[in-house]
């Protein structure tokens, strides 16, 4: 079962990770943006997934990733 919830402007999905001590933890991650996102007060629509942190911030990479 895939669980998704909606918050204003984005869908969220739970993700299980291990913290530094090896303990399993759950957190919410954005799985899809629905509305505009802002960076430094300007509209910026980031990539939802990328292979590097830098590519999360490059809109051009969005088309290559899908």
TORNU-50040 format. One record per residue (C-alpha): residue number from 1; residue in three letters; x, y, z. Coordinates in Angstrom, 1 decimal. Layout:
<marpas>
<marpa num="NUM" residu="ALA" xx="X" yy="Y" zz="Z"/>
...
</marpas>
This chain:
<marpas>
<marpa num="1" residu="UNK" xx="0.0" yy="0.0" zz="0.0"/>
<marpa num="2" residu="UNK" xx="1.3" yy="3.4" zz="-0.9"/>
<marpa num="3" residu="UNK" xx="0.4" yy="6.1" zz="1.5"/>
<marpa num="4" residu="UNK" xx="0.2" yy="9.8" zz="0.3"/>
<marpa num="5" residu="UNK" xx="-1.2" yy="12.8" zz="2.1"/>
<marpa num="6" residu="UNK" xx="-1.7" yy="16.3" zz="0.8"/>
<marpa num="7" residu="UNK" xx="-0.5" yy="19.6" zz="2.3"/>
<marpa num="8" residu="UNK" xx="-0.9" yy="23.0" zz="0.7"/>
<marpa num="9" residu="UNK" xx="1.0" yy="22.8" zz="-2.6"/>
<marpa num="10" residu="UNK" xx="2.5" yy="19.3" zz="-2.2"/>
<marpa num="11" residu="UNK" xx="1.9" yy="15.6" zz="-1.8"/>
<marpa num="12" residu="UNK" xx="3.8" yy="13.9" zz="1.0"/>
<marpa num="13" residu="UNK" xx="4.9" yy="10.3" zz="1.4"/>
<marpa num="14" residu="UNK" xx="6.4" yy="8.5" zz="4.4"/>
<marpa num="15" residu="UNK" xx="10.0" yy="7.4" zz="4.2"/>
<marpa num="16" residu="UNK" xx="11.8" yy="5.1" zz="6.6"/>
<marpa num="17" residu="UNK" xx="15.4" yy="5.9" zz="7.4"/>
<marpa num="18" residu="UNK" xx="18.1" yy="4.9" zz="9.9"/>
<marpa num="19" residu="UNK" xx="19.5" yy="7.6" zz="12.1"/>
<marpa num="20" residu="UNK" xx="23.2" yy="7.9" zz="13.1"/>
<marpa num="21" residu="UNK" xx="22.7" yy="5.4" zz="15.9"/>
<marpa num="22" residu="UNK" xx="21.1" yy="2.8" zz="13.5"/>
<marpa num="23" residu="UNK" xx="17.5" yy="3.3" zz="14.9"/>
<marpa num="24" residu="UNK" xx="14.8" yy="3.2" zz="12.3"/>
<marpa num="25" residu="UNK" xx="12.8" yy="6.4" zz="12.0"/>
<marpa num="26" residu="UNK" xx="9.9" yy="7.7" zz="9.8"/>
<marpa num="27" residu="UNK" xx="9.6" yy="11.1" zz="8.2"/>
<marpa num="28" residu="UNK" xx="7.5" yy="12.8" zz="5.6"/>
<marpa num="29" residu="UNK" xx="9.0" yy="13.6" zz="2.2"/>
<marpa num="30" residu="UNK" xx="7.6" yy="15.6" zz="-0.7"/>
<marpa num="31" residu="UNK" xx="6.6" yy="13.3" zz="-3.5"/>
<marpa num="32" residu="UNK" xx="5.1" yy="15.9" zz="-5.8"/>
<marpa num="33" residu="UNK" xx="4.8" yy="19.7" zz="-5.9"/>
<marpa num="34" residu="UNK" xx="1.3" yy="21.0" zz="-7.0"/>
<marpa num="35" residu="UNK" xx="1.8" yy="24.8" zz="-6.6"/>
<marpa num="36" residu="UNK" xx="4.5" yy="27.4" zz="-6.8"/>
<marpa num="37" residu="UNK" xx="7.5" yy="27.1" zz="-4.5"/>
<marpa num="38" residu="UNK" xx="9.5" yy="30.1" zz="-3.4"/>
<marpa num="39" residu="UNK" xx="13.3" yy="30.7" zz="-2.9"/>
<marpa num="40" residu="UNK" xx="14.6" yy="34.0" zz="-1.8"/>
<marpa num="41" residu="UNK" xx="11.2" yy="35.5" zz="-2.3"/>
<marpa num="42" residu="UNK" xx="11.0" yy="34.5" zz="-6.0"/>
<marpa num="43" residu="UNK" xx="8.9" yy="31.7" zz="-7.6"/>
<marpa num="44" residu="UNK" xx="11.1" yy="28.7" zz="-8.1"/>
<marpa num="45" residu="UNK" xx="9.8" yy="25.2" zz="-9.0"/>
<marpa num="46" residu="UNK" xx="12.4" yy="22.7" zz="-7.8"/>
<marpa num="47" residu="UNK" xx="12.9" yy="19.2" zz="-9.1"/>
<marpa num="48" residu="UNK" xx="11.1" yy="16.5" zz="-7.1"/>
<marpa num="49" residu="UNK" xx="14.0" yy="14.1" zz="-7.5"/>
<marpa num="50" residu="UNK" xx="17.6" yy="14.3" zz="-8.7"/>
<marpa num="51" residu="UNK" xx="20.9" yy="12.5" zz="-8.4"/>
<marpa num="52" residu="UNK" xx="22.7" yy="15.4" zz="-6.6"/>
<marpa num="53" residu="UNK" xx="21.8" yy="18.3" zz="-4.3"/>
<marpa num="54" residu="UNK" xx="22.8" yy="20.7" zz="-7.0"/>
<marpa num="55" residu="UNK" xx="20.4" yy="19.1" zz="-9.6"/>
<marpa num="56" residu="UNK" xx="17.5" yy="19.5" zz="-7.1"/>
<marpa num="57" residu="UNK" xx="17.9" yy="23.3" zz="-7.7"/>
<marpa num="58" residu="UNK" xx="18.2" yy="23.2" zz="-11.5"/>
<marpa num="59" residu="UNK" xx="14.9" yy="23.3" zz="-13.3"/>
<marpa num="60" residu="UNK" xx="16.6" yy="22.2" zz="-16.6"/>
<marpa num="61" residu="UNK" xx="17.4" yy="18.9" zz="-15.0"/>
<marpa num="62" residu="UNK" xx="13.7" yy="18.1" zz="-14.4"/>
<marpa num="63" residu="UNK" xx="13.1" yy="17.0" zz="-18.0"/>
<marpa num="64" residu="UNK" xx="16.2" yy="14.8" zz="-18.0"/>
<marpa num="65" residu="UNK" xx="15.2" yy="13.0" zz="-14.8"/>
<marpa num="66" residu="UNK" xx="11.7" yy="11.9" zz="-15.9"/>
</marpas>
